[in-house]
Amino acid sequence: MQVNTPMKFSLCLSIAAVWLLSGCGTINSTEIESSEIHPLYELVGDSDSKVECIATFRHGQGGSDIGLTDGDAVSCTDGTVTVQMQAEQTFLSSTVEYHGTGLTYNPDEPNKVYTIQFTRATRGETFRSTGSLPKPMVISSPVGATITKGNPITVSWPTATSNGVVATVSYETNTGTPAGFSSSKAADSAGGLIIDEYEISNSASLVQAKIRLTRDSSGLHDAAWGSRGTFSTSQFAETVIWFQTFTFPLLKQEL
């Protein structure tokens, strides 16, 4: 079985386990019985056929995050490639997430099963939760379009992927930092929706924005977890558009 070293999708600060678990409201897993753990799992596929596995462990429902120590570990596999999930923590946040990347999605294998495995070596316990990604997303339009500020945005995609679709429009700086508005709307018709309420506070003549389509589903936790925790799976696709904030043409300007 091939093992990949994970890459990071998000801009997070990776922290050594000793420092990460020394404070920030986290609890060492060695102090917690398995029956007290609520696992929160995510399986995310993107339009580049990349798959990311995410796991958060909570002490009770809504309790403190748990940092894995003393032989406790979590991994993700598609049956061929296995990635070890590594702790990530955003700066000054007490949230500890375990991320694993390096897996891929093949549209020709829509029911491919991914397994997130939590192992407690010193306790001799292994928990396996499984999930498949929903159908991949494709945005038909708008793609690279320029839209006059205030005009409705018509988002279209193949009708075969309509169920459970949510569209989000947002704009960011060129470093990926949110910089203004975010508007979400669930699909109300097969293959398309219209977003007609949004705000743009940026004063640039042309503002680059992203449209994201997301389709959600659910995975299945190991029976030993009982009703504790959640397992969500999703696919998303993005496209770039431009908002014309003035009625006369000016040079294109990124944030």
Disulfide bonds with the S-S distance in Angstrom:
Cys53-Cys76 2.07
